Amino acid sequence: MPASGHWKKASISLAEMRTVTDLVLEVARLIRQKLGSTGENLLVASGEGSEQSVDHLHVHVIPRMPYDDLRWNN
């Protein structure tokens, strides 16, 4: 990760966001490979209104399985 120390969404550079995206895609690939998941949901948290405990941009990679009970649209 870039060591800029200001990982708030409003101040992240495009180059830093590309780095984050590359890492997220690699993590998703590894999760599918290791866990056998068939997809993933990405949750990006940034800013005071996102209910995060640490005030910085972060991405959750949530593995999905055909049998899981997580539903976003119900």
KOLVOKOL-736523 format. One record per atom (N, C-alpha, C, CB): x, y, z; atom name. Coordinates in Angstrom, 2 decimals, padded with zeros to 5 digits. Glycine has a CB too. Layout:
N
<atom><u>X</u><v>Y</v><w>Z</w><atom>CA</atom></atom>
...
This chain:
74
<atom><u>000.84</u><v>-001.18</v><w>000.00</w><atom>N</atom></atom>
<atom><u>000.00</u><v>000.00</v><w>000.00</w><atom>CA</atom></atom>
<atom><u>000.88</u><v>001.24</v><w>000.00</w><atom>C</atom></atom>
<atom><u>-000.95</u><v>000.00</v><w>001.21</w><atom>CB</atom></atom>
<atom><u>000.42</u><v>002.28</v><w>-000.65</w><atom>N</atom></atom>
<atom><u>001.17</u><v>003.53</v><w>-000.60</w><atom>CA</atom></atom>
<atom><u>001.28</u><v>004.03</v><w>000.83</w><atom>C</atom></atom>
<atom><u>000.51</u><v>004.59</v><w>-001.48</w><atom>CB</atom></atom>
<atom><u>002.40</u><v>004.62</v><w>001.15</w><atom>N</atom></atom>
<atom><u>002.66</u><v>005.07</v><w>002.50</w><atom>CA</atom></atom>
<atom><u>002.33</u><v>006.54</v><w>002.69</w><atom>C</atom></atom>
<atom><u>004.10</u><v>004.82</v><w>002.87</w><atom>CB</atom></atom>
<atom><u>001.36</u><v>007.04</v><w>001.96</w><atom>N</atom></atom>
<atom><u>001.05</u><v>008.46</v><w>002.02</w><atom>CA</atom></atom>
<atom><u>000.45</u><v>008.87</v><w>003.36</w><atom>C</atom></atom>
<atom><u>000.10</u><v>008.83</v><w>000.92</w><atom>CB</atom></atom>
<atom><u>-000.20</u><v>007.95</v><w>004.06</w><atom>N</atom></atom>
<atom><u>-000.75</u><v>008.24</v><w>005.37</w><atom>CA</atom></atom>
<atom><u>-002.03</u><v>009.06</v><w>005.36</w><atom>C</atom></atom>
<atom><u>000.26</u><v>008.95</v><w>006.16</w><atom>CB</atom></atom>
<atom><u>-002.62</u><v>009.30</v><w>004.21</w><atom>N</atom></atom>
<atom><u>-003.84</u><v>010.11</v><w>004.14</w><atom>CA</atom></atom>
<atom><u>-004.96</u><v>009.36</v><w>003.43</w><atom>C</atom></atom>
<atom><u>-003.56</u><v>011.44</v><w>003.43</w><atom>CB</atom></atom>
<atom><u>-005.15</u><v>008.14</v><w>003.75</w><atom>N</atom></atom>
<atom><u>-006.04</u><v>007.27</v><w>002.99</w><atom>CA</atom></atom>
<atom><u>-007.51</u><v>007.60</v><w>003.13</w><atom>C</atom></atom>
<atom><u>-005.83</u><v>005.87</v><w>003.40</w><atom>CB</atom></atom>
<atom><u>-007.85</u><v>008.84</v><w>003.03</w><atom>N</atom></atom>
<atom><u>-009.26</u><v>009.23</v><w>002.99</w><atom>CA</atom></atom>
<atom><u>-009.66</u><v>009.34</v><w>001.53</w><atom>C</atom></atom>
<atom><u>-009.52</u><v>010.58</v><w>003.77</w><atom>CB</atom></atom>
<atom><u>-010.83</u><v>008.88</v><w>001.20</w><atom>N</atom></atom>
<atom><u>-011.24</u><v>008.79</v><w>-000.19</w><atom>CA</atom></atom>
<atom><u>-011.08</u><v>010.11</v><w>-000.93</w><atom>C</atom></atom>
<atom><u>-012.67</u><v>008.34</v><w>-000.28</w><atom>CB</atom></atom>
<atom><u>-011.38</u><v>011.21</v><w>-000.29</w><atom>N</atom></atom>
<atom><u>-011.32</u><v>012.50</v><w>-000.97</w><atom>CA</atom></atom>
<atom><u>-009.91</u><v>012.89</v><w>-001.35</w><atom>C</atom></atom>
<atom><u>-011.93</u><v>013.58</v><w>-000.10</w><atom>CB</atom></atom>
<atom><u>-008.91</u><v>012.34</v><w>-000.69</w><atom>N</atom></atom>
<atom><u>-007.55</u><v>012.77</v><w>-000.97</w><atom>CA</atom></atom>
<atom><u>-006.69</u><v>011.70</v><w>-001.64</w><atom>C</atom></atom>
<atom><u>-006.90</u><v>013.20</v><w>000.30</w><atom>CB</atom></atom>
<atom><u>-007.26</u><v>010.55</v><w>-001.93</w><atom>N</atom></atom>
<atom><u>-006.48</u><v>009.48</v><w>-002.57</w><atom>CA</atom></atom>
<atom><u>-006.27</u><v>009.83</v><w>-004.04</w><atom>C</atom></atom>
<atom><u>-007.20</u><v>008.10</v><w>-002.43</w><atom>CB</atom></atom>
<atom><u>-005.07</u><v>009.60</v><w>-004.52</w><atom>N</atom></atom>
<atom><u>-004.78</u><v>009.90</v><w>-005.92</w><atom>CA</atom></atom>
<atom><u>-005.30</u><v>008.79</v><w>-006.83</w><atom>C</atom></atom>
<atom><u>-003.26</u><v>010.10</v><w>-006.13</w><atom>CB</atom></atom>
<atom><u>-005.41</u><v>009.09</v><w>-008.09</w><atom>N</atom></atom>
<atom><u>-005.84</u><v>008.09</v><w>-009.07</w><atom>CA</atom></atom>
<atom><u>-004.85</u><v>006.93</v><w>-009.11</w><atom>C</atom></atom>
<atom><u>-005.98</u><v>008.73</v><w>-010.46</w><atom>CB</atom></atom>
<atom><u>-003.56</u><v>007.21</v><w>-009.04</w><atom>N</atom></atom>
<atom><u>-002.54</u><v>006.15</v><w>-009.04</w><atom>CA</atom></atom>
<atom><u>-002.70</u><v>005.25</v><w>-007.81</w><atom>C</atom></atom>
<atom><u>-001.12</u><v>006.76</v><w>-009.07</w><atom>CB</atom></atom>
<atom><u>-002.97</u><v>005.85</v><w>-006.65</w><atom>N</atom></atom>
<atom><u>-003.18</u><v>005.04</v><w>-005.44</w><atom>CA</atom></atom>
<atom><u>-004.44</u><v>004.19</v><w>-005.56</w><atom>C</atom></atom>
<atom><u>-003.28</u><v>005.95</v><w>-004.19</w><atom>CB</atom></atom>
<atom><u>-005.50</u><v>004.75</v><w>-006.15</w><atom>N</atom></atom>
<atom><u>-006.74</u><v>003.99</v><w>-006.33</w><atom>CA</atom></atom>
<atom><u>-006.52</u><v>002.83</v><w>-007.29</w><atom>C</atom></atom>
<atom><u>-007.86</u><v>004.89</v><w>-006.84</w><atom>CB</atom></atom>
<atom><u>-005.70</u><v>003.03</v><w>-008.31</w><atom>N</atom></atom>
<atom><u>-005.37</u><v>001.93</v><w>-009.22</w><atom>CA</atom></atom>
<atom><u>-004.64</u><v>000.81</v><w>-008.46</w><atom>C</atom></atom>
<atom><u>-004.51</u><v>002.43</v><w>-010.40</w><atom>CB</atom></atom>
<atom><u>-003.74</u><v>001.20</v><w>-007.57</w><atom>N</atom></atom>
<atom><u>-003.03</u><v>000.22</v><w>-006.76</w><atom>CA</atom></atom>
<atom><u>-004.00</u><v>-000.56</v><w>-005.89</w><atom>C</atom></atom>
<atom><u>-001.96</u><v>000.91</v><w>-005.88</w><atom>CB</atom></atom>
<atom><u>-004.93</u><v>000.13</v><w>-005.26</w><atom>N</atom></atom>
<atom><u>-005.95</u><v>-000.53</v><w>-004.43</w><atom>CA</atom></atom>
<atom><u>-006.76</u><v>-001.50</v><w>-005.28</w><atom>C</atom></atom>
<atom><u>-006.89</u><v>000.51</v><w>-003.77</w><atom>CB</atom></atom>
<atom><u>-007.18</u><v>-001.05</v><w>-006.45</w><atom>N</atom></atom>
<atom><u>-007.98</u><v>-001.90</v><w>-007.33</w><atom>CA</atom></atom>
<atom><u>-007.22</u><v>-003.15</v><w>-007.76</w><atom>C</atom></atom>
<atom><u>-008.42</u><v>-001.12</v><w>-008.55</w><atom>CB</atom></atom>
<atom><u>-005.96</u><v>-003.00</v><w>-008.11</w><atom>N</atom></atom>
<atom><u>-005.14</u><v>-004.15</v><w>-008.48</w><atom>CA</atom></atom>
<atom><u>-005.04</u><v>-005.15</v><w>-007.32</w><atom>C</atom></atom>
<atom><u>-003.72</u><v>-003.70</v><w>-008.90</w><atom>CB</atom></atom>
<atom><u>-004.85</u><v>-004.64</v><w>-006.12</w><atom>N</atom></atom>
<atom><u>-004.75</u><v>-005.52</v><w>-004.95</w><atom>CA</atom></atom>
<atom><u>-006.07</u><v>-006.22</v><w>-004.66</w><atom>C</atom></atom>
<atom><u>-004.30</u><v>-004.72</v><w>-003.73</w><atom>CB</atom></atom>
<atom><u>-007.17</u><v>-005.49</v><w>-004.77</w><atom>N</atom></atom>
<atom><u>-008.49</u><v>-006.08</v><w>-004.54</w><atom>CA</atom></atom>
<atom><u>-008.75</u><v>-007.21</v><w>-005.53</w><atom>C</atom></atom>
<atom><u>-009.59</u><v>-005.01</v><w>-004.66</w><atom>CB</atom></atom>
<atom><u>-008.42</u><v>-007.00</v><w>-006.79</w><atom>N</atom></atom>
<atom><u>-008.61</u><v>-008.04</v><w>-007.81</w><atom>CA</atom></atom>
<atom><u>-007.75</u><v>-009.27</v><w>-007.51</w><atom>C</atom></atom>
<atom><u>-008.29</u><v>-007.50</v><w>-009.20</w><atom>CB</atom></atom>
<atom><u>-006.54</u><v>-009.05</v><w>-007.04</w><atom>N</atom></atom>
<atom><u>-005.67</u><v>-010.17</v><w>-006.70</w><atom>CA</atom></atom>
<atom><u>-006.20</u><v>-010.93</v><w>-005.49</w><atom>C</atom></atom>
<atom><u>-004.24</u><v>-009.68</v><w>-006.42</w><atom>CB</atom></atom>
<atom><u>-006.67</u><v>-010.21</v><w>-004.49</w><atom>N</atom></atom>
<atom><u>-007.26</u><v>-010.86</v><w>-003.31</w><atom>CA</atom></atom>
<atom><u>-008.49</u><v>-011.66</v><w>-003.72</w><atom>C</atom></atom>
<atom><u>-007.64</u><v>-009.80</v><w>-002.22</w><atom>CB</atom></atom>
<atom><u>-009.35</u><v>-011.10</v><w>-004.56</w><atom>N</atom></atom>
<atom><u>-010.54</u><v>-011.81</v><w>-005.02</w><atom>CA</atom></atom>
<atom><u>-010.15</u><v>-013.08</v><w>-005.77</w><atom>C</atom></atom>
<atom><u>-011.40</u><v>-010.90</v><w>-005.92</w><atom>CB</atom></atom>
<atom><u>-009.13</u><v>-013.00</v><w>-006.62</w><atom>N</atom></atom>
<atom><u>-008.68</u><v>-014.18</v><w>-007.36</w><atom>CA</atom></atom>
<atom><u>-008.18</u><v>-015.25</v><w>-006.40</w><atom>C</atom></atom>
<atom><u>-007.57</u><v>-013.81</v><w>-008.36</w><atom>CB</atom></atom>
<atom><u>-007.40</u><v>-014.87</v><w>-005.41</w><atom>N</atom></atom>
<atom><u>-006.87</u><v>-015.84</v><w>-004.44</w><atom>CA</atom></atom>
<atom><u>-007.98</u><v>-016.45</v><w>-003.59</w><atom>C</atom></atom>
<atom><u>-005.83</u><v>-015.16</v><w>-003.54</w><atom>CB</atom></atom>
<atom><u>-008.96</u><v>-015.65</v><w>-003.22</w><atom>N</atom></atom>
<atom><u>-010.09</u><v>-016.18</v><w>-002.43</w><atom>CA</atom></atom>
<atom><u>-010.84</u><v>-017.23</v><w>-003.24</w><atom>C</atom></atom>
<atom><u>-011.05</u><v>-015.04</v><w>-002.01</w><atom>CB</atom></atom>
<atom><u>-011.12</u><v>-016.92</v><w>-004.51</w><atom>N</atom></atom>
<atom><u>-011.81</u><v>-017.92</v><w>-005.35</w><atom>CA</atom></atom>
<atom><u>-010.99</u><v>-019.20</v><w>-005.46</w><atom>C</atom></atom>
<atom><u>-012.09</u><v>-017.34</v><w>-006.76</w><atom>CB</atom></atom>
<atom><u>-009.69</u><v>-019.04</v><w>-005.64</w><atom>N</atom></atom>
<atom><u>-008.79</u><v>-020.18</v><w>-005.79</w><atom>CA</atom></atom>
<atom><u>-008.73</u><v>-021.02</v><w>-004.52</w><atom>C</atom></atom>
<atom><u>-007.38</u><v>-019.71</v><w>-006.18</w><atom>CB</atom></atom>
<atom><u>-008.59</u><v>-020.38</v><w>-003.38</w><atom>N</atom></atom>
<atom><u>-008.38</u><v>-021.10</v><w>-002.11</w><atom>CA</atom></atom>
<atom><u>-009.68</u><v>-021.58</v><w>-001.48</w><atom>C</atom></atom>
<atom><u>-007.66</u><v>-020.21</v><w>-001.13</w><atom>CB</atom></atom>
<atom><u>-010.76</u><v>-020.80</v><w>-001.60</w><atom>N</atom></atom>
<atom><u>-012.02</u><v>-021.16</v><w>-000.95</w><atom>CA</atom></atom>
<atom><u>-013.02</u><v>-021.80</v><w>-001.89</w><atom>C</atom></atom>
<atom><u>-012.62</u><v>-019.96</v><w>-000.32</w><atom>CB</atom></atom>
<atom><u>-012.80</u><v>-021.66</v><w>-003.18</w><atom>N</atom></atom>
<atom><u>-013.75</u><v>-022.19</v><w>-004.14</w><atom>CA</atom></atom>
<atom><u>-015.00</u><v>-021.33</v><w>-004.27</w><atom>C</atom></atom>
<atom><u>-014.13</u><v>-023.59</v><w>-003.76</w><atom>CB</atom></atom>
<atom><u>-014.92</u><v>-020.09</v><w>-003.88</w><atom>N</atom></atom>
<atom><u>-016.08</u><v>-019.21</v><w>-004.00</w><atom>CA</atom></atom>
<atom><u>-016.37</u><v>-018.97</v><w>-005.49</w><atom>C</atom></atom>
<atom><u>-015.86</u><v>-017.87</v><w>-003.25</w><atom>CB</atom></atom>
<atom><u>-017.61</u><v>-018.60</v><w>-005.76</w><atom>N</atom></atom>
<atom><u>-018.02</u><v>-018.39</v><w>-007.15</w><atom>CA</atom></atom>
<atom><u>-018.19</u><v>-016.92</v><w>-007.49</w><atom>C</atom></atom>
<atom><u>-019.30</u><v>-019.12</v><w>-007.43</w><atom>CB</atom></atom>
<atom><u>-017.96</u><v>-016.06</v><w>-006.54</w><atom>N</atom></atom>
<atom><u>-018.08</u><v>-014.62</v><w>-006.75</w><atom>CA</atom></atom>
<atom><u>-017.70</u><v>-013.89</v><w>-005.48</w><atom>C</atom></atom>
<atom><u>-019.50</u><v>-014.23</v><w>-007.19</w><atom>CB</atom></atom>
<atom><u>-017.80</u><v>-012.59</v><w>-005.54</w><atom>N</atom></atom>
<atom><u>-017.51</u><v>-011.80</v><w>-004.37</w><atom>CA</atom></atom>
<atom><u>-018.27</u><v>-010.48</v><w>-004.45</w><atom>C</atom></atom>
<atom><u>-016.00</u><v>-011.55</v><w>-004.23</w><atom>CB</atom></atom>
<atom><u>-018.54</u><v>-009.92</v><w>-003.30</w><atom>N</atom></atom>
<atom><u>-019.05</u><v>-008.56</v><w>-003.20</w><atom>CA</atom></atom>
<atom><u>-017.93</u><v>-007.71</v><w>-002.63</w><atom>C</atom></atom>
<atom><u>-020.35</u><v>-008.48</v><w>-002.32</w><atom>CB</atom></atom>
<atom><u>-017.84</u><v>-006.50</v><w>-003.13</w><atom>N</atom></atom>
<atom><u>-016.84</u><v>-005.57</v><w>-002.65</w><atom>CA</atom></atom>
<atom><u>-017.55</u><v>-004.46</v><w>-001.89</w><atom>C</atom></atom>
<atom><u>-015.98</u><v>-004.99</v><w>-003.81</w><atom>CB</atom></atom>
<atom><u>-017.09</u><v>-004.18</v><w>-000.69</w><atom>N</atom></atom>
<atom><u>-017.65</u><v>-003.12</v><w>000.13</w><atom>CA</atom></atom>
<atom><u>-016.54</u><v>-002.11</v><w>000.39</w><atom>C</atom></atom>
<atom><u>-018.25</u><v>-003.67</v><w>001.46</w><atom>CB</atom></atom>
<atom><u>-016.72</u><v>-000.90</v><w>-000.10</w><atom>N</atom></atom>
<atom><u>-015.74</u><v>000.15</v><w>000.10</w><atom>CA</atom></atom>
<atom><u>-016.26</u><v>001.06</v><w>001.21</w><atom>C</atom></atom>
<atom><u>-015.47</u><v>000.96</v><w>-001.22</w><atom>CB</atom></atom>
<atom><u>-015.43</u><v>001.28</v><w>002.22</w><atom>N</atom></atom>
<atom><u>-015.80</u><v>002.15</v><w>003.32</w><atom>CA</atom></atom>
<atom><u>-014.84</u><v>003.33</v><w>003.36</w><atom>C</atom></atom>
<atom><u>-015.79</u><v>001.38</v><w>004.68</w><atom>CB</atom></atom>
<atom><u>-015.40</u><v>004.52</v><w>003.43</w><atom>N</atom></atom>
<atom><u>-014.58</u><v>005.72</v><w>003.49</w><atom>CA</atom></atom>
<atom><u>-015.41</u><v>006.86</v><w>004.05</w><atom>C</atom></atom>
<atom><u>-014.01</u><v>006.09</v><w>002.09</w><atom>CB</atom></atom>
<atom><u>-014.89</u><v>007.55</v><w>004.99</w><atom>N</atom></atom>
<atom><u>-015.55</u><v>008.73</v><w>005.51</w><atom>CA</atom></atom>
<atom><u>-016.41</u><v>008.49</v><w>006.72</w><atom>C</atom></atom>
<atom><u>-016.37</u><v>009.33</v><w>004.47</w><atom>CB</atom></atom>
<atom><u>-016.75</u><v>009.57</v><w>007.38</w><atom>N</atom></atom>
<atom><u>-017.48</u><v>009.55</v><w>008.65</w><atom>CA</atom></atom>
<atom><u>-018.81</u><v>008.80</v><w>008.56</w><atom>C</atom></atom>
<atom><u>-017.72</u><v>010.96</v><w>009.12</w><atom>CB</atom></atom>
<atom><u>-019.52</u><v>008.95</v><w>007.47</w><atom>N</atom></atom>
<atom><u>-020.84</u><v>008.34</v><w>007.33</w><atom>CA</atom></atom>
<atom><u>-020.83</u><v>006.86</v><w>007.00</w><atom>C</atom></atom>
<atom><u>-021.59</u><v>009.05</v><w>006.29</w><atom>CB</atom></atom>
<atom><u>-019.66</u><v>006.26</v><w>006.84</w><atom>N</atom></atom>
<atom><u>-019.60</u><v>004.85</v><w>006.45</w><atom>CA</atom></atom>
<atom><u>-019.55</u><v>003.88</v><w>007.63</w><atom>C</atom></atom>
<atom><u>-018.41</u><v>004.61</v><w>005.57</w><atom>CB</atom></atom>
<atom><u>-019.67</u><v>004.41</v><w>008.84</w><atom>N</atom></atom>
<atom><u>-019.69</u><v>003.60</v><w>010.06</w><atom>CA</atom></atom>
<atom><u>-018.43</u><v>002.76</v><w>010.25</w><atom>C</atom></atom>
<atom><u>-020.89</u><v>002.69</v><w>010.04</w><atom>CB</atom></atom>
<atom><u>-017.30</u><v>003.24</v><w>009.80</w><atom>N</atom></atom>
<atom><u>-016.05</u><v>002.52</v><w>010.01</w><atom>CA</atom></atom>
<atom><u>-015.42</u><v>002.93</v><w>011.33</w><atom>C</atom></atom>
<atom><u>-015.08</u><v>002.78</v><w>008.84</w><atom>CB</atom></atom>
<atom><u>-014.63</u><v>002.06</v><w>011.90</w><atom>N</atom></atom>
<atom><u>-013.98</u><v>002.35</v><w>013.18</w><atom>CA</atom></atom>
<atom><u>-012.64</u><v>003.04</v><w>013.00</w><atom>C</atom></atom>
<atom><u>-013.81</u><v>001.07</v><w>013.97</w><atom>CB</atom></atom>
<atom><u>-012.03</u><v>002.92</v><w>011.84</w><atom>N</atom></atom>
<atom><u>-010.76</u><v>003.58</v><w>011.53</w><atom>CA</atom></atom>
<atom><u>-011.00</u><v>004.47</v><w>010.33</w><atom>C</atom></atom>
<atom><u>-009.60</u><v>002.54</v><w>011.26</w><atom>CB</atom></atom>
<atom><u>-010.68</u><v>005.75</v><w>010.46</w><atom>N</atom></atom>
<atom><u>-011.01</u><v>006.72</v><w>009.42</w><atom>CA</atom></atom>
<atom><u>-010.01</u><v>006.68</v><w>008.27</w><atom>C</atom></atom>
<atom><u>-011.06</u><v>008.12</v><w>010.01</w><atom>CB</atom></atom>
<atom><u>-010.17</u><v>005.69</v><w>007.39</w><atom>N</atom></atom>
<atom><u>-009.37</u><v>005.61</v><w>006.18</w><atom>CA</atom></atom>
<atom><u>-010.11</u><v>004.74</v><w>005.18</w><atom>C</atom></atom>
<atom><u>-007.95</u><v>005.06</v><w>006.47</w><atom>CB</atom></atom>
<atom><u>-009.78</u><v>004.90</v><w>003.94</w><atom>N</atom></atom>
<atom><u>-010.37</u><v>004.09</v><w>002.88</w><atom>CA</atom></atom>
<atom><u>-009.97</u><v>002.63</v><w>003.06</w><atom>C</atom></atom>
<atom><u>-009.94</u><v>004.60</v><w>001.49</w><atom>CB</atom></atom>
<atom><u>-010.95</u><v>001.74</v><w>003.02</w><atom>N</atom></atom>
<atom><u>-010.62</u><v>000.32</v><w>002.99</w><atom>CA</atom></atom>
<atom><u>-011.70</u><v>-000.43</v><w>002.22</w><atom>C</atom></atom>
<atom><u>-010.47</u><v>-000.24</v><w>004.41</w><atom>CB</atom></atom>
<atom><u>-011.31</u><v>-001.59</v><w>001.73</w><atom>N</atom></atom>
<atom><u>-012.19</u><v>-002.40</v><w>000.90</w><atom>CA</atom></atom>
<atom><u>-012.32</u><v>-003.78</v><w>001.52</w><atom>C</atom></atom>
<atom><u>-011.66</u><v>-002.50</v><w>-000.56</w><atom>CB</atom></atom>
<atom><u>-013.56</u><v>-004.23</v><w>001.68</w><atom>N</atom></atom>
<atom><u>-013.83</u><v>-005.58</v><w>002.14</w><atom>CA</atom></atom>
<atom><u>-014.13</u><v>-006.44</v><w>000.92</w><atom>C</atom></atom>
<atom><u>-015.02</u><v>-005.62</v><w>003.17</w><atom>CB</atom></atom>
<atom><u>-013.46</u><v>-007.57</v><w>000.80</w><atom>N</atom></atom>
<atom><u>-013.74</u><v>-008.53</v><w>-000.26</w><atom>CA</atom></atom>
<atom><u>-014.51</u><v>-009.67</v><w>000.40</w><atom>C</atom></atom>
<atom><u>-012.40</u><v>-009.06</v><w>-000.97</w><atom>CB</atom></atom>
<atom><u>-015.79</u><v>-009.77</v><w>000.07</w><atom>N</atom></atom>
<atom><u>-016.70</u><v>-010.72</v><w>000.71</w><atom>CA</atom></atom>
<atom><u>-016.91</u><v>-011.90</v><w>-000.23</w><atom>C</atom></atom>
<atom><u>-018.06</u><v>-010.05</v><w>001.09</w><atom>CB</atom></atom>
<atom><u>-016.33</u><v>-013.07</v><w>000.09</w><atom>N</atom></atom>
<atom><u>-016.50</u><v>-014.22</v><w>-000.80</w><atom>CA</atom></atom>
<atom><u>-017.95</u><v>-014.69</v><w>-000.80</w><atom>C</atom></atom>
<atom><u>-015.58</u><v>-015.37</v><w>-000.39</w><atom>CB</atom></atom>
<atom><u>-018.40</u><v>-015.13</v><w>-001.96</w><atom>N</atom></atom>
<atom><u>-019.78</u><v>-015.62</v><w>-002.09</w><atom>CA</atom></atom>
<atom><u>-019.79</u><v>-017.05</v><w>-002.58</w><atom>C</atom></atom>
<atom><u>-020.59</u><v>-014.72</v><w>-003.06</w><atom>CB</atom></atom>
<atom><u>-020.68</u><v>-017.82</v><w>-002.00</w><atom>N</atom></atom>
<atom><u>-020.87</u><v>-019.22</v><w>-002.35</w><atom>CA</atom></atom>
<atom><u>-022.32</u><v>-019.41</v><w>-002.81</w><atom>C</atom></atom>
<atom><u>-020.54</u><v>-020.16</v><w>-001.14</w><atom>CB</atom></atom>
<atom><u>-022.55</u><v>-020.39</v><w>-003.67</w><atom>N</atom></atom>
<atom><u>-023.92</u><v>-020.61</v><w>-004.14</w><atom>CA</atom></atom>
<atom><u>-024.91</u><v>-020.88</v><w>-003.00</w><atom>C</atom></atom>
<atom><u>-023.94</u><v>-021.77</v><w>-005.11</w><atom>CB</atom></atom>
<atom><u>-024.45</u><v>-021.43</v><w>-001.92</w><atom>N</atom></atom>
<atom><u>-025.32</u><v>-021.82</v><w>-000.81</w><atom>CA</atom></atom>
<atom><u>-025.35</u><v>-020.79</v><w>000.33</w><atom>C</atom></atom>
<atom><u>-024.88</u><v>-023.15</v><w>-000.26</w><atom>CB</atom></atom>
<atom><u>-024.65</u><v>-019.67</v><w>000.20</w><atom>N</atom></atom>
<atom><u>-024.67</u><v>-018.71</v><w>001.32</w><atom>CA</atom></atom>
<atom><u>-026.03</u><v>-018.04</v><w>001.39</w><atom>C</atom></atom>
<atom><u>-023.54</u><v>-017.65</v><w>001.17</w><atom>CB</atom></atom>
<atom><u>-026.31</u><v>-017.44</v><w>002.50</w><atom>N</atom></atom>
<atom><u>-027.63</u><v>-016.85</v><w>002.74</w><atom>CA</atom></atom>
<atom><u>-027.59</u><v>-015.32</v><w>002.71</w><atom>C</atom></atom>
<atom><u>-028.19</u><v>-017.33</v><w>004.07</w><atom>CB</atom></atom>
<atom><u>-026.55</u><v>-014.75</v><w>002.17</w><atom>N</atom></atom>
<atom><u>-026.43</u><v>-013.31</v><w>002.11</w><atom>CA</atom></atom>
<atom><u>-027.18</u><v>-012.80</v><w>000.87</w><atom>C</atom></atom>
<atom><u>-024.94</u><v>-012.89</v><w>002.08</w><atom>CB</atom></atom>
<atom><u>-028.15</u><v>-011.95</v><w>001.10</w><atom>N</atom></atom>
<atom><u>-028.94</u><v>-011.40</v><w>-000.01</w><atom>CA</atom></atom>
<atom><u>-028.94</u><v>-009.89</v><w>000.08</w><atom>C</atom></atom>
<atom><u>-030.40</u><v>-011.95</v><w>000.00</w><atom>CB</atom></atom>
<atom><u>-028.57</u><v>-009.23</v><w>-000.99</w><atom>N</atom></atom>
<atom><u>-028.54</u><v>-007.76</v><w>-001.02</w><atom>CA</atom></atom>
<atom><u>-029.88</u><v>-007.19</v><w>-001.46</w><atom>C</atom></atom>
<atom><u>-027.44</u><v>-007.25</v><w>-001.94</w><atom>CB</atom></atom>
<atom><u>-030.65</u><v>-007.94</v><w>-002.23</w><atom>N</atom></atom>
<atom><u>-031.86</u><v>-007.40</v><w>-002.84</w><atom>CA</atom></atom>
<atom><u>-033.15</u><v>-007.81</v><w>-002.16</w><atom>C</atom></atom>
<atom><u>-031.92</u><v>-007.82</v><w>-004.24</w><atom>CB</atom></atom>
<atom><u>-033.07</u><v>-008.49</v><w>-001.04</w><atom>N</atom></atom>
<atom><u>-034.30</u><v>-008.94</v><w>-000.34</w><atom>CA</atom></atom>
<atom><u>-034.47</u><v>-008.18</v><w>000.95</w><atom>C</atom></atom>
<atom><u>-034.27</u><v>-010.46</v><w>-000.05</w><atom>CB</atom></atom>
